[in-house]
Amino acid sequence: MDEKRIYRPLDDLSVQKIKEILIRNQLDELLTLPLSVGENHTNWKVAQDLCAQLSNHESPAVRANAVLGFAYIARTKGKLEKHVVKPIILRELRENHEHCLRVHDAINDINMFLKWKLGKKALDGN
C-alpha cells in the first residue's frame, strides 16, 4: 500500500459548502463530508439526515463513512433517532463487507455513547 494518509482536522462546513459538495458529487469530498458534519455541525438532526442521505450512495466507502458519521454525532451530540439510523446501520453491517471494520467500529461507538445494543449478536460472533 503506497497510499500515504494525511491526518488533519475536519472542516466545519457551512450549509452552502455542504450543498456545493453534494452537487459536485466528488468521491474524495463525499468521503469526508459525513465525518465533518458528524463532528462539527451544530444541529444533530441536520447532521443525522445528511448521513442518512449519504448512506444510500453507490460507493461502499461513502456508505461506511455515513455510518461513521452517525458515530461522530453520537459522540459529539449524544443523540440519534434510533428508528432512522438502526435500519441503515444494520443494512451496512450485513452488506458492506468491503468496509466492515469501519462499520463495526462505528457500531461499537454508537452503542457506547448512546447505551444501545445494535448488532450485538453479529459483533459478538453469534
N, C-alpha and C positions, 0 to 999 in steps of 0.2 A: 504494500500500500504506500504509494508515493505522495498521497494527498496530505498536505500539511494543514492542520487545524489552527485557526486563528481565533482566540477567545477574546471577546470584547463585550462590554455591557450592552444589553439590549436597548434599542432605541425606544423612547417614549413617543409614540406616533400620534399625530393629530388625526382627527376624523378625516380631513381632506387627504392626508398622506395614506391612510388606510384604504380609502376609496381608490386612489391612484394605483396602489399596489394590486388591488383586486382587478382593476381594469387591465393593467399590463399583463397580469397572469403569468409572470415570470417565476419559474420554479425556485430560483435562489431566494427571491423575496418572499414567496409564499411559505417557504420552509421556516423562516424566522418570524413571520407575521403572528402566528398563534402564540408563540413564546413571548414576543414583545407585548402583545395585548394582554396575555395572561399575567405577565409580570407587572406591567405598568399602567394599564388602563384604569381609570378611577371608577368606572361603572362596571361592576362584576357581571351584570346581566348582558350588557353590550359585548363584553369580552366572551362570555359563555356562548352567546348567539353566533358570534363570529367563528369561534372554534367549532361549533356545531355545523355551520355552513361549510367550513373547510374540511370537515370530516367526510364530506361527500366528494372530495376532489379525486381525480383519476389516479394521482400519484400516491402509492402506499406510504411514502416518506412524509408527504404533507398530511395525510390522514393520521399517521402516528404522532406527528408533532401537534396536530389538533388535540389529540388525547393528552399529550404532554402539556398543552396549553391549559386544559382543564385542571391538571395537577398544579400548575402555577397559580391559577385562580384560587384553588382550594388552599394553597399555602399562603397567598398574599391577602386574600379577602375572606377566607374561612366560610365560603358558601358556594353551593352549586344547586341547581334544581335536579334532583335525582331522577325524576321522571323524564327529563330531557337528556341527560348525559348517560345514564345507565345503559340504555339500548345501544348507543353509539359505542361506548367503551366495550361492552360485551361482544358486539359485532367485530370490532377490531381485534379483540382477544382471540376470537375464533378464526378470523380470516386473514389477518395481516401477519403472515408468517415471516415475511422478509424483515420486519421491524418489531418482532415480538418482544425483544428485551426492552425496547423503549416503552412499549405498551405496558409491559409488566411493571417497570419502574414507575410509570405514571399511576397505575392502579394502586400500587403499594403506597405511594404518596397520598393519593386521594383518600384511601382507606385510613391512613394515619391521621391526616389533618381533619377529616370530617367524621371520623369514627364509623365509617361504613365497612361493609364486608363484601364488596364487589369482587366477583371472580374468585372467591376464596378457594373453592374446590379445585378449579383449574390451576391456580397458582400454587396450591399445596401438592399438586400432582395426583389428586384423587379422581 
